[in-house]
């Protein structure tokens, strides 16, 4: 019995820069993809950064989220349009177990990537706090909540 080996390319292998069909799923995105967002969104990750934003008292509570904002540019300076928008996310244990908190955080991250990159003022730090209603709220409702919160805190560009 003779077996002929047939080499068929895997689906999606044409998107890999290296050409190795086995590495198709691990390929990084091409740098030729156009940018979807107008501003760079950096992350707040350390506790003192979150506390500084909370001290500013610039807060808006919406049904699906709470937004806190703080001007990160020193007072008296001209607003820099090239400054980054920095966003931090937090969801307390009141929302639920780890699975529910992570789901809420993922929903807030996606909403922030769509709204903050376009409408947020550069040079501001933002903290988005998830609420119990974040889980059941329709996604377009979350987008509306975030955009309204930006307007109400005076951070809408």
Backbone bond lengths (Angstrom), bond angles and torsions (degrees), N, CA, C in turn:
res aa  C-N    CA-C-N  psi(-1)  N-CA   C-N-CA  omega(-1)  CA-C   N-CA-C  phi
1 X - - - 1.430 - - 1.519 108.71 -
2 X 1.338 116.24 130.74 1.455 121.41 -178.43 1.531 108.28 -113.55
3 X 1.327 114.39 131.20 1.463 119.60 178.03 1.517 108.87 -109.06
4 X 1.286 115.35 131.44 1.467 120.03 176.54 1.525 107.29 -98.73
5 X 1.314 115.52 129.15 1.462 117.42 179.10 1.523 108.70 -86.55
6 X 1.283 115.08 125.64 1.454 121.33 178.86 1.523 107.25 -110.28
7 X 1.304 116.10 127.79 1.464 120.78 -178.77 1.515 108.54 -105.85
8 X 1.325 116.13 103.81 1.455 121.04 177.84 1.525 108.83 -102.72
9 X 1.330 116.92 137.27 1.470 118.36 178.45 1.521 110.20 -69.77
10 X 1.306 115.83 144.89 1.455 121.09 176.72 1.520 110.15 -74.93
11 X 1.319 115.74 151.47 1.449 120.64 177.61 1.525 108.54 -64.86
12 X 1.304 117.20 131.36 1.458 121.28 179.29 1.510 113.66 91.63
13 X 1.332 118.09 -5.33 1.464 120.46 -177.67 1.520 111.77 -68.18
14 X 1.327 117.80 -22.81 1.459 119.48 -178.72 1.531 112.23 -70.97
15 X 1.334 117.85 -13.35 1.454 120.35 -179.20 1.520 112.91 -87.81
16 X 1.291 117.14 -8.98 1.457 120.93 -177.26 1.515 110.34 -86.15
17 X 1.330 116.96 133.25 1.465 120.53 -178.47 1.526 111.92 -69.95
18 X 1.325 117.39 -31.84 1.455 119.96 -175.65 1.519 111.69 -76.86
19 X 1.325 118.05 -22.98 1.447 121.16 179.56 1.521 112.27 85.89
20 X 1.311 118.32 -3.95 1.443 121.85 179.58 1.523 109.01 -80.15
21 X 1.329 119.13 114.10 1.456 120.14 -175.71 1.523 113.47 -61.88
22 X 1.334 118.31 -29.40 1.457 120.57 -179.66 1.522 111.60 -70.43
23 X 1.326 117.13 -24.78 1.456 121.03 -177.55 1.529 112.47 -94.87
24 X 1.319 117.36 10.50 1.462 120.25 -175.64 1.523 112.65 -62.17
25 X 1.304 117.87 -37.01 1.453 119.25 -177.77 1.525 112.26 -76.54
26 X 1.326 117.14 -19.92 1.459 120.43 -177.61 1.526 112.70 -101.20
27 X 1.321 117.10 10.03 1.457 119.80 -177.60 1.516 111.73 -72.52
28 X 1.315 117.41 136.91 1.464 119.23 174.40 1.519 110.14 -71.67
29 X 1.318 115.74 158.56 1.452 119.76 178.16 1.519 110.38 -65.05
30 X 1.279 115.90 146.91 1.458 121.05 178.81 1.520 110.14 -69.04
31 X 1.320 116.20 147.18 1.462 120.06 179.07 1.519 111.46 -78.86
32 X 1.325 117.23 -4.21 1.460 120.06 179.53 1.522 112.82 -85.96
33 X 1.342 117.31 -4.66 1.459 120.90 178.55 1.526 108.15 -68.26
34 X 1.331 119.53 128.68 1.461 120.57 -179.18 1.519 111.47 -66.00
35 X 1.304 115.23 148.99 1.462 120.57 179.67 1.520 109.99 -68.88
36 X 1.317 116.69 131.86 1.458 121.34 -179.21 1.516 112.25 -88.25
37 X 1.312 116.84 -21.34 1.451 120.59 -173.53 1.517 110.21 -117.80
38 X 1.317 115.31 152.36 1.450 118.98 -176.55 1.518 112.88 -87.92
39 X 1.330 118.89 -21.67 1.467 121.50 -178.90 1.511 110.63 -128.46
40 X 1.313 114.84 154.74 1.453 120.95 175.55 1.527 108.29 -81.17
41 X 1.313 116.73 133.23 1.459 121.19 177.19 1.516 107.49 -109.56
42 X 1.334 115.72 115.19 1.455 121.42 176.35 1.522 108.54 -96.10
43 X 1.321 117.04 168.51 1.460 121.36 -176.80 1.516 111.71 -111.34
44 X 1.316 116.02 141.46 1.458 122.69 167.75 1.521 105.81 -89.49
45 X 1.330 117.10 128.75 1.460 118.45 -176.34 1.524 113.68 -128.86
46 X 1.317 118.45 -18.50 1.454 119.81 -175.62 1.527 111.26 -103.20
47 X 1.321 115.80 145.80 1.454 122.39 -176.24 1.527 113.84 -54.61
48 X 1.335 120.73 -43.62 1.476 119.57 179.30 1.531 113.50 -59.86
49 X 1.317 117.24 -31.74 1.468 120.39 177.26 1.531 110.43 -66.62
50 X 1.335 117.08 -42.17 1.461 121.55 178.23 1.529 110.48 -64.11
51 X 1.337 116.30 -41.07 1.467 120.43 -178.57 1.523 111.44 -67.35
52 X 1.338 117.30 -37.37 1.466 120.82 177.44 1.521 111.05 -61.70
53 X 1.318 116.80 -41.54 1.467 120.95 179.08 1.530 109.80 -67.04
54 X 1.322 117.45 -40.40 1.470 120.97 -179.06 1.522 111.16 -66.02
55 X 1.332 118.53 -32.24 1.461 122.35 -179.89 1.522 112.63 -67.45
56 X 1.302 118.00 -23.31 1.461 121.23 -174.24 1.528 112.79 -68.75
57 X 1.324 117.82 -17.30 1.476 123.54 177.78 1.525 113.67 63.10
58 X 1.312 118.88 15.82 1.465 122.63 176.45 1.532 106.23 -96.74
59 X 1.337 115.72 93.01 1.462 121.82 -171.03 1.521 110.49 -133.25
60 X 1.309 116.07 146.12 1.455 121.58 172.54 1.525 108.24 -136.28
61 X 1.323 116.33 130.11 1.455 122.50 179.58 1.525 108.48 -102.99
62 X 1.306 116.50 123.38 1.463 122.62 176.42 1.524 107.61 -117.75
63 X 1.301 116.04 174.49 1.464 119.97 -176.64 1.522 111.84 -63.04
64 X 1.324 117.75 -40.13 1.464 120.72 -174.25 1.511 115.19 -100.49
65 X 1.338 118.08 -9.87 1.457 119.65 -176.19 1.518 110.72 -163.42
66 X 1.321 115.18 168.04 1.459 122.47 172.29 1.520 106.39 -122.69
67 X 1.331 116.69 132.45 1.465 120.86 179.60 1.522 109.08 -114.73
68 X 1.319 116.00 128.93 1.462 122.61 173.10 1.526 106.71 -116.66
69 X 1.342 116.69 140.33 1.467 120.33 -177.67 1.520 110.12 -135.20
70 X 1.328 115.16 151.30 1.461 121.74 178.04 1.522 108.13 -150.62
71 X 1.331 115.46 135.97 1.456 120.50 176.39 1.521 108.22 -73.97
72 X 1.324 117.21 118.34 1.458 120.13 -178.00 1.522 112.22 -90.03
73 X 1.340 117.41 -9.64 1.459 121.37 176.64 1.515 107.56 -84.59
74 X 1.319 117.18 139.18 1.468 120.00 -177.67 1.515 110.24 -59.62
75 X 1.321 115.94 143.58 1.455 121.08 -176.85 1.519 110.00 -64.98
76 X 1.291 115.96 142.37 1.455 121.69 179.46 1.514 113.53 93.88
77 X 1.328 117.28 -13.57 1.460 118.87 179.82 1.523 109.46 -90.66
78 X 1.303 115.79 157.94 1.458 121.66 178.95 1.523 107.77 -74.09
79 X 1.316 116.62 139.27 1.457 121.19 -178.92 1.515 110.25 -62.89
80 X 1.317 115.87 131.06 1.449 122.64 -177.09 1.524 109.01 -97.01
81 X 1.335 118.06 117.07 1.458 121.29 -178.65 1.526 112.71 -72.55
82 X 1.336 117.29 -14.96 1.458 119.49 179.57 1.528 111.43 -91.27
83 X 1.331 118.69 -3.40 1.462 121.52 179.84 1.523 110.27 -68.08
84 X 1.301 114.42 149.93 1.458 119.99 -179.50 1.526 111.53 -78.22
85 X 1.300 114.28 155.94 1.455 122.09 168.43 1.524 104.71 -95.94
86 X 1.330 117.03 123.25 1.466 120.50 -179.72 1.517 108.65 -110.70
87 X 1.345 115.75 131.21 1.461 121.40 -175.08 1.527 109.41 -129.72
88 X 1.326 115.62 136.38 1.453 121.87 173.66 1.523 109.31 -121.29
89 X 1.309 116.33 150.65 1.464 121.21 -177.64 1.514 109.29 -125.04
90 X 1.316 116.74 139.08 1.451 121.05 176.00 1.518 109.23 -146.29
91 X 1.325 114.43 141.48 1.460 121.88 177.70 1.527 106.37 -138.65
92 X 1.327 117.28 123.25 1.464 120.53 -175.85 1.524 111.43 -82.41
93 X 1.324 114.98 170.53 1.464 120.87 179.46 1.519 112.64 -69.01
94 X 1.326 117.47 -13.16 1.461 120.24 176.52 1.518 111.67 -63.93
95 X 1.333 116.45 -24.95 1.465 121.15 -178.58 1.522 110.49 -71.79
96 X 1.327 117.45 -33.97 1.460 119.92 -179.89 1.509 111.52 152.66
97 X 1.321 114.70 -164.04 1.456 119.60 -179.36 1.532 110.17 -73.75
98 X 1.332 116.85 -177.54 1.462 121.77 -174.54 1.529 112.38 -60.71
99 X 1.321 116.74 -36.98 1.464 120.11 -179.94 1.526 110.56 -63.38
100 X 1.326 116.64 -45.49 1.464 120.52 -179.68 1.527 111.33 -67.98
101 X 1.332 116.82 -40.19 1.474 119.81 178.90 1.513 111.29 -63.98
102 X 1.325 117.30 -41.92 1.468 120.42 178.63 1.519 111.49 -66.17
103 X 1.318 117.15 -37.73 1.468 120.61 177.22 1.520 110.49 -63.47
104 X 1.340 116.25 -44.49 1.463 120.46 178.32 1.525 110.43 -62.25
105 X 1.323 116.84 -42.18 1.469 120.76 -179.83 1.539 111.08 -64.59
106 X 1.322 117.13 -40.44 1.474 120.30 177.47 1.521 111.14 -63.39
107 X 1.332 117.70 -41.54 1.468 121.22 178.52 1.526 110.58 -63.58
108 X 1.338 116.72 -41.92 1.465 120.29 179.35 1.530 111.34 -67.42
109 X 1.322 116.73 -38.57 1.476 119.49 178.11 1.518 111.38 -62.01
110 X 1.313 116.90 -42.33 1.464 120.45 179.44 1.523 110.99 -67.43
111 X 1.318 117.30 -41.72 1.470 120.67 177.69 1.530 109.87 -62.24
112 X 1.317 116.87 -41.55 1.463 120.77 179.82 1.523 111.13 -66.28
113 X 1.327 117.55 -38.64 1.464 118.73 -179.98 1.527 111.18 -65.67
114 X 1.333 117.28 -31.69 1.462 119.92 179.81 1.523 112.51 -80.66
115 X 1.322 118.41 -39.07 1.463 121.68 -173.79 1.520 112.51 -93.90
116 X 1.325 117.40 -48.09 1.467 121.31 -172.89 1.530 112.02 -65.71
117 X 1.316 117.20 -35.90 1.461 119.20 -178.07 1.526 112.19 -66.89
118 X 1.316 116.83 -21.78 1.459 120.76 -178.22 1.528 112.10 -103.59
119 X 1.341 116.93 -42.64 1.461 120.78 -169.52 1.523 116.05 -105.70
120 X 1.320 119.35 -13.94 1.464 120.66 -176.19 1.530 110.95 -78.64
121 X 1.340 115.52 143.47 1.454 120.46 176.79 1.516 109.87 -70.91
122 X 1.320 117.76 135.38 1.464 119.41 176.98 1.524 110.20 -70.22
123 X 1.325 115.66 151.86 1.451 120.71 178.94 1.518 113.61 85.45
124 X 1.325 117.91 11.32 1.453 121.83 178.37 1.526 109.76 -113.31
125 X 1.318 115.19 149.10 1.459 122.10 171.08 1.517 107.42 -103.58
126 X 1.326 116.97 138.49 1.458 122.06 -178.37 1.523 109.34 -128.68
127 X 1.309 116.25 143.33 1.464 122.23 170.02 1.519 106.65 -122.60
128 X 1.324 115.39 125.82 1.458 121.47 178.29 1.524 106.97 -108.70
129 X 1.329 115.47 121.17 1.460 121.90 -177.36 1.521 108.40 -106.62
130 X 1.320 115.27 124.93 1.454 120.36 178.99 1.514 111.50 -78.14
131 X 1.310 115.89 145.71 1.461 122.52 177.79 1.526 108.53 -117.82
132 X 1.323 116.10 170.98 1.461 119.94 179.46 1.533 110.61 -59.29
133 X 1.326 116.95 -35.02 1.472 121.08 -178.98 1.528 112.44 -71.25
134 X 1.325 118.01 -12.66 1.467 121.04 178.41 1.520 110.65 -60.44
135 X 1.314 116.72 -35.63 1.461 120.57 -177.12 1.519 112.83 -68.83
136 X 1.327 118.13 -41.77 1.461 121.45 -175.70 1.514 114.35 -94.15
137 X 1.313 117.51 -9.13 1.469 121.68 -176.52 1.520 109.50 -73.09
138 X 1.330 116.23 139.18 1.464 120.58 174.69 1.521 109.17 -62.44
139 X 1.327 117.56 148.09 1.456 120.86 -174.75 1.523 111.90 -64.12
140 X 1.332 117.46 -38.47 1.467 118.70 177.60 1.526 110.88 -65.89
141 X 1.322 117.65 -28.60 1.456 121.51 173.88 1.523 111.59 -67.60
142 X 1.332 116.48 -39.15 1.473 120.13 175.91 1.519 111.35 -63.45
143 X 1.323 116.17 -41.45 1.471 120.12 178.24 1.524 110.49 -61.84
144 X 1.321 116.61 -42.91 1.463 121.19 178.23 1.523 110.91 -64.30
145 X 1.346 116.66 -42.70 1.468 120.73 178.07 1.520 111.25 -58.49
146 X 1.325 116.41 -45.05 1.460 120.21 -177.82 1.520 111.45 -67.30
147 X 1.314 117.00 -42.30 1.465 119.68 179.62 1.537 110.85 -66.24
148 X 1.326 117.39 -40.84 1.462 121.06 176.93 1.522 110.94 -63.18
149 X 1.324 116.89 -41.63 1.465 121.01 179.13 1.525 111.14 -62.89
150 X 1.332 116.64 -38.37 1.470 119.53 177.01 1.531 110.64 -63.46
151 X 1.321 116.85 -42.17 1.468 120.21 179.14 1.523 111.13 -65.38
152 X 1.329 117.56 -43.96 1.456 121.56 -175.48 1.528 112.56 -69.78
153 X 1.330 117.46 -28.80 1.463 120.12 178.32 1.526 111.82 -87.16
154 X 1.325 117.32 -2.53 1.472 120.46 179.25 1.505 113.37 78.09
155 X 1.321 117.26 22.97 1.468 121.45 -176.66 1.523 111.91 -114.41
156 X 1.300 118.12 19.90 1.466 123.29 -179.90 1.520 108.65 -92.70
157 X 1.318 116.42 128.62 1.467 118.69 179.91 1.509 111.97 -102.38
